[in-house]
Amino acid sequence: MGKQDPNAGRNWYVVHTYAGYEDSVREALKQRVESFGMQDYIFDVQVPKEKQLTFRKGEPIEEEKKLFPGYVLVDMTVTDESWYLVRNTPNVTGFVGSGNIPVPVTPEEFGVIERRVGEQEAKFKSDFQVGDLVVIIDGPFKNYEGTVDSVDVNKGKLTVMVLIFDRETPVELDFTQVKKK
């Protein structure tokens, strides 16, 4: 096969892992690249994550959430050796692609990933969607029922349409003040 130009097929590829093993696959891959001297073929391994705010006991807690559970991104040039090295890393189930040929991530896809990872501003995790029926569990409208009219993930607030004196009235609430019916 001879030596190829290392940058010839250099791309980001998506590797499928067992769920929950993304970070350990990243570590294992980096170690394997070192010990097999494959630095010219495998350049970077990433587990894209974004910051999220979730509530525990009413307190917002910032946590990192994987964008693609079960996937790891590898910046590499695919050769028989580099493919084999990645493919045989513990907890890797394979490349995303057709058959044995990995399909590179398109620049557009990578742009979307980079933007989401680059957003340092944590977003609130929301299980609420417009149209959901909710019960207000806190505040002056406690025990009222209503329909979610809008959701602001950045502020952790939503607007609920509540029937007050037989009129639909929008009430702005925090995510913690309502629960799904």
C-alpha positions in Angstrom: 0.0 0.0 0.0 3.0 2.3 0.6 2.9 5.5 2.6 0.0 7.9 1.8 0.0 11.6 2.2 -1.4 11.8 5.8 -3.6 14.7 4.9 -5.1 13.1 1.8 -8.2 11.7 3.4 -8.2 13.7 6.6 -11.7 14.3 7.9 -13.8 14.1 10.9 -15.5 10.7 11.2 -18.2 9.5 13.5 -17.5 6.4 15.6 -20.3 4.5 17.3 -19.7 3.4 20.9 -21.7 1.6 23.5 -23.8 4.2 25.4 -22.1 5.7 28.4 -18.6 4.8 27.2 -18.0 7.8 25.0 -15.4 9.4 27.3 -13.6 6.2 28.0 -13.4 5.5 24.3 -11.9 8.9 23.8 -9.3 8.3 26.4 -8.5 4.7 25.1 -8.2 6.0 21.6 -5.8 8.8 22.6 -3.6 6.3 24.5 -3.7 3.8 21.6 -2.6 6.6 19.1 0.3 7.3 21.4 1.4 3.7 21.9 1.0 2.7 18.2 2.6 5.9 17.0 -0.4 6.9 14.8 -0.2 10.6 15.5 0.2 11.3 11.8 -3.1 9.6 11.0 -5.3 10.2 14.1 -5.3 13.8 15.2 -8.1 14.4 17.6 -10.9 12.6 19.4 -13.9 14.5 20.7 -17.1 13.9 22.6 -19.2 17.0 21.8 -21.1 18.3 24.8 -23.2 21.3 25.6 -23.9 23.0 28.9 -27.4 22.6 30.3 -29.1 23.8 33.4 -31.3 21.3 35.2 -33.1 21.7 38.4 -32.4 19.6 41.5 -34.5 20.4 44.5 -35.5 23.7 42.8 -31.8 24.8 42.3 -30.5 25.2 38.8 -27.4 23.0 38.3 -25.2 23.3 35.3 -24.2 20.0 33.7 -22.6 18.9 30.5 -24.8 16.9 28.3 -23.5 14.8 25.4 -24.9 16.1 22.0 -24.8 12.6 20.5 -24.9 9.9 23.1 -23.2 6.8 21.7 -21.0 8.7 19.3 -17.4 9.9 19.3 -15.9 12.2 16.6 -12.4 11.3 15.3 -10.3 13.7 13.2 -8.3 11.2 11.2 -6.9 10.0 7.8 -8.4 6.7 7.1 -5.9 4.0 6.2 -6.1 0.3 6.8 -4.0 0.7 10.0 -5.8 3.8 11.4 -9.2 2.2 10.6 -8.2 -1.0 12.3 -6.8 0.9 15.4 -10.1 2.8 15.9 -12.3 -0.2 15.0 -10.6 -2.4 17.6 -10.7 0.1 20.5 -12.7 -1.4 23.4 -16.4 -0.3 23.4 -16.2 0.9 19.8 -19.0 -0.8 17.8 -17.9 0.7 14.4 -17.8 3.7 12.1 -20.9 5.4 10.9 -20.9 4.8 7.2 -21.8 2.1 4.6 -20.3 -1.3 5.2 -16.6 -0.9 6.0 -16.2 2.5 4.5 -16.5 5.4 7.1 -18.4 8.4 5.8 -16.9 11.8 6.8 -18.8 14.4 8.7 -19.7 17.2 6.2 -18.4 20.7 7.0 -22.0 21.8 7.5 -22.6 19.1 10.1 -19.4 20.0 11.8 -20.3 23.7 11.8 -23.5 22.9 13.7 -21.7 20.8 16.2 -19.0 23.4 16.8 -21.6 26.1 17.2 -23.6 24.1 19.8 -20.4 23.1 21.7 -19.1 26.7 21.5 -22.2 28.1 23.2 -20.9 28.7 26.6 -24.2 30.0 27.8 -25.9 27.1 29.5 -29.5 26.4 28.4 -32.2 25.2 30.5 -33.3 21.6 29.9 -37.0 21.7 29.0 -39.4 18.8 28.8 -42.1 21.3 28.0 -43.5 21.9 24.5 -46.1 24.4 23.3 -49.6 22.8 23.7 -48.6 20.7 26.8 -51.2 20.5 29.5 -49.6 21.6 32.8 -50.6 22.1 36.4 -49.1 25.0 38.3 -47.5 23.7 41.5 -46.1 27.0 42.9 -47.0 30.7 43.2 -50.3 32.6 43.2 -51.8 30.3 40.6 -51.0 27.1 42.4 -53.3 24.2 41.4 -54.5 26.0 38.3 -54.3 24.1 35.0 -53.3 25.5 31.7 -51.7 25.0 28.3 -48.1 25.9 27.5 -48.2 28.9 25.1 -44.4 29.5 24.7 -41.1 28.2 26.1 -38.0 30.2 26.6 -35.2 27.7 27.1 -32.5 30.4 27.6 -34.3 31.9 30.6 -35.9 28.8 32.0 -39.4 30.3 31.7 -42.6 29.5 30.0 -45.9 31.1 29.3 -49.0 29.2 30.3 -52.6 30.1 29.2 -54.7 29.9 32.3 -58.5 30.3 32.5 -59.1 33.1 35.0 -62.6 34.5 35.3 -63.5 32.6 32.1 -60.8 34.3 30.1 -57.6 32.8 28.8 -54.8 34.7 30.5 -51.1 34.3 29.8 -49.1 33.7 33.0 -45.2 33.6 32.9 -43.7 31.0 35.1 -40.4 29.3 35.8 -39.9 25.7 34.7 -39.9 24.7 38.4 -43.4 26.1 39.0 -45.2 23.8 36.7 -45.5 20.1 36.0 -47.0 18.2 33.1 -50.5 16.9 33.7 
